[in-house]
Amino acid sequence: MNTFTHIHSDPDVYSIPVPFPNYATSETNCYLIQQDGETLVVDVGAPSAVGRTMLEGALHDLKADPQHTSFFLTHFHMDHVGLLDEVANPSQTVYLSHVDFGRMQRSLYDPWVDQLYKRMLSEGCPAHYRSIIAETRQADRFDADIHMLSFVGEGDSIAVGSATFDVFEVGGHTPGHLALLHRPSGMLFSGDHVLFVISPGVDLQPDRTDSMETYLQSLEKVRNLPYRQLLHSHGPLWNNVEERIDWLAHHHVQRAASALSVIEATPGLSGEELTRLLSWNVPHKTWDDIAPAQQRYISGEGIVILDYLCGLGDIKRTADDMGINRYYAQRAGADSRIAALLAQASQRLENTKV
């Protein structure tokens, strides 16, 4: 029984659903591209014996020549890179982002963990987040020493036989997230940048404060690309991509506007206090019902929103006597920049729906 689905010809493209149990999705859509005897695998999925069997079985059944097979990683999360050490041999090229690779390398060392932990601690987050951060860094990685790495970025292209794929940087979900565009067909391999079953999270980075702005800019970039089909990483494929892009932009801007409203109503909240007052799309009634690892990611995205509002000049951050950041509105209501951005996002979404 085949574990893959043929979704395009010339070049041939196959979807391989590698298992990834999660609260909103059960698998990662990995893709296998073939043309003129060459094969490119886009993402490899989460580590598991079943997933490895599925991916290696697809490569075998589709007669992928190991000497002419390479790999492309959209970004460095466990459900996208987890099987790389098992399925890619040392002679096969792995195309990847130097930005995400640098983050992975830094995360292997305690100073990176301490830097991220201290940032979260300064927002009033609980002390047990440090162990979660330390555990996560072990999952979102692979052994760089056993692979032939080729760094690619904006303006580069990858050839699979006679087919050419252009590389685009679409940071936000991770700082170095990449996408691949096949211009003749309009296929865009977009990883987790635009999803339909869930809203992609935006990573908190210890060394930058522009993650949300970067993600929104990347959404706009993808919206303007000449794509005709979006091949994303989770859930069934959909056609109304432009509307989804506009919905995601509106969703993130609206949540930031909600955060400003909470800060206006309750000045002096810490980042963690603010985060717990916002609405999050999780299947739980209370904060305490959420798994600790997911709490840590939600807290991180709450901080990303606060960084975004600070960057807009709508709020200010002031450390109290204990070193905990407290937040106060600088511009309120209709006078805020986020209000204007929300109005624009709302209008665009309405226009897209028409």
Residue pairs with C-beta under 8 A, 6 or more apart in sequence:
2 58
2 61
3 16
3 17
3 54
3 57
3 58
4 14
4 15
4 16
4 32
4 58
4 61
4 62
5 14
5 15
6 12
6 13
6 14
7 13
7 14
7 15
7 231
7 237
8 185
8 187
8 229
10 35
10 185
11 33
11 34
11 35
11 160
11 161
11 163
11 182
11 185
12 33
12 34
12 35
13 31
13 32
13 33
13 34
13 187
13 231
14 31
14 32
14 34
14 58
14 62
15 29
15 30
15 31
15 231
16 29
16 30
16 31
16 32
16 45
16 54
16 55
16 58
17 27
17 28
17 29
17 30
17 54
18 27
18 28
18 30
18 44
18 45
18 46
18 51
18 54
18 55
18 79
18 83
19 26
19 27
19 45
19 46
19 48
19 50
19 51
19 54
20 26
20 27
20 28
20 45
20 46
20 51
20 79
20 234
22 79
23 282
23 283
23 294
24 197
24 198
24 234
25 197
25 198
25 234
25 235
27 45
27 234
28 43
28 45
28 46
28 79
28 80
28 233
28 234
29 43
29 231
29 232
29 233
29 234
29 235
30 41
30 42
30 43
30 44
30 45
30 55
30 233
31 41
31 42
31 43
31 189
31 231
32 39
32 40
32 41
32 42
32 58
32 59
32 62
32 64
33 39
33 40
33 41
33 42
33 160
33 163
33 165
34 40
34 62
34 64
34 160
34 161
35 160
35 161
35 162
35 163
36 160
36 161
36 162
36 163
37 65
37 68
37 161
38 65
38 68
38 69
38 70
38 159
38 160
38 161
39 59
39 62
39 64
39 65
39 68
39 69
39 70
39 160
40 69
40 70
40 71
40 72
40 158
40 160
40 165
41 55
41 59
41 69
41 70
41 71
41 72
41 87
42 71
42 72
42 74
42 180
42 189
42 231
43 72
43 73
43 74
43 80
43 81
43 191
43 233
44 55
44 71
44 73
44 80
44 81
44 82
44 83
44 84
44 87
44 88
45 51
45 55
45 79
45 80
45 82
45 83
46 78
46 79
46 82
46 83
47 78
47 82
47 83
47 86
48 83
51 82
51 83
52 83
52 86
52 87
55 83
55 87
56 87
59 69
59 87
66 89
66 91
66 92
67 91
69 92
70 92
70 93
70 94
70 95
70 158
71 84
71 88
71 92
71 93
71 94
71 95
72 94
72 95
72 96
72 158
72 178
72 180
72 189
73 80
73 81
73 84
73 94
73 95
73 96
73 97
73 100
73 178
74 80
74 177
74 178
74 179
74 180
74 189
74 190
74 191
74 192
74 193
74 233
75 97
75 100
75 173
75 174
75 176
75 177
75 178
75 191
75 192
76 96
76 97
76 100
76 101
76 103
76 104
76 140
76 141
76 174
76 176
77 140
77 174
77 192
78 139
78 140
79 233
80 191
80 192
80 233
81 140
81 141
81 142
82 139
82 142
84 94
84 142
84 147
85 142
85 143
85 146
85 147
88 94
88 147
90 146
90 147
90 148
91 148
92 147
92 148
93 148
93 149
93 150
94 147
94 148
94 149
94 150
95 150
95 151
95 152
95 158
95 167
96 149
96 150
96 151
96 152
96 178
97 151
97 152
97 153
97 169
97 176
97 177
97 178
98 151
98 153
98 176
99 153
99 169
99 171
99 175
99 176
100 174
100 175
100 176
100 177
101 144
101 149
101 151
101 176
102 176
103 174
103 175
103 176
103 205
104 140
104 141
104 144
105 144
106 112
107 113
107 137
107 140
107 141
108 137
108 141
112 137
112 206
113 130
113 133
113 134
113 137
115 206
115 207
116 133
116 204
116 205
116 206
117 129
117 130
117 133
118 206
119 204
119 206
119 303
120 129
120 133
120 204
120 296
120 299
120 300
120 303
121 127
121 129
122 271
122 319
122 323
122 324
122 325
123 270
123 271
123 272
123 299
123 302
123 303
123 306
123 324
123 325
124 270
124 271
124 272
124 273
124 324
124 325
125 271
125 272
125 296
125 299
126 272
128 292
129 296
129 299
132 292
132 293
132 296
133 296
135 293
136 293
136 296
152 158
152 167
152 178
153 167
153 169
153 178
154 167
154 168
154 169
155 167
156 166
156 167
157 164
157 165
157 166
157 167
158 164
158 165
158 167
158 180
159 165
163 182
163 184
164 182
164 183
165 180
165 181
165 182
165 189
166 180
166 181
166 182
166 183
167 178
167 179
167 180
168 178
168 179
168 180
168 181
168 221
168 222
168 225
169 176
169 177
169 178
169 218
170 177
170 178
170 179
170 190
170 191
170 193
170 218
170 221
170 222
171 177
171 214
171 215
171 218
172 193
172 200
172 202
172 203
172 211
172 212
172 214
172 215
172 216
172 217
172 218
172 219
173 191
173 192
173 193
173 200
173 201
173 202
173 203
173 215
174 203
175 203
175 205
175 208
175 211
175 214
177 191
177 192
177 193
177 218
178 191
179 188
179 189
179 190
179 191
179 193
179 222
180 188
180 189
181 187
181 188
181 189
181 225
181 226
181 227
182 188
183 226
185 228
185 229
186 226
186 227
186 228
186 229
187 227
187 228
187 229
187 231
188 222
188 225
188 227
188 229
188 230
188 231
189 231
190 222
190 230
190 231
190 232
190 233
191 232
191 233
192 200
192 232
192 233
192 234
193 200
193 218
193 219
193 222
193 232
194 200
194 219
194 222
194 230
194 232
194 241
194 244
194 245
194 248
195 232
195 233
195 234
195 235
196 232
196 235
196 236
196 238
196 244
197 234
197 235
198 234
198 235
198 281
199 248
199 251
199 252
199 281
200 215
200 248
201 297
201 301
202 211
202 212
202 215
202 252
202 301
202 304
203 211
203 300
203 304
204 211
204 300
204 301
204 303
204 304
205 211
209 307
209 310
209 311
210 307
210 311
211 304
211 307
211 308
212 252
212 256
212 304
212 305
212 307
212 308
213 308
213 311
215 252
216 249
216 252
216 253
219 245
219 248
219 249
220 249
222 245
223 242
223 245
223 246
227 241
229 237
229 239
230 237
230 238
230 241
231 237
238 244
242 352
243 349
243 352
243 353
246 345
246 348
246 349
246 352
247 349
249 345
249 348
249 349
250 342
250 345
250 346
250 348
250 349
253 338
253 341
253 342
253 345
254 342
254 345
255 278
255 279
255 305
256 305
256 308
256 309
256 338
257 336
257 338
257 339
257 342
258 278
258 279
259 274
259 278
259 302
259 305
259 306
259 309
260 309
260 314
260 315
260 329
260 336
260 338
262 269
262 274
262 277
262 278
263 269
263 274
263 309
263 315
263 327
263 328
263 329
264 329
264 332
264 333
266 277
267 327
267 328
267 329
268 326
268 327
268 328
269 277
269 326
269 327
270 324
270 325
270 326
270 327
271 299
271 302
271 303
271 306
271 325
271 327
272 299
272 302
274 302
274 306
274 327
275 298
275 299
275 301
275 302
275 303
276 287
278 302
278 305
280 298
282 290
282 294
282 298
284 290
287 295
290 298
306 315
306 317
306 327
309 315
309 338
310 316
310 317
312 336
312 337
312 338
312 341
313 330
313 331
313 337
314 329
314 330
314 331
314 336
314 337
314 338
315 327
315 328
315 329
315 330
316 327
316 328
316 330
317 325
317 326
317 327
318 325
318 326
318 327
318 328
319 325
319 326
320 326
329 336
331 337
333 339
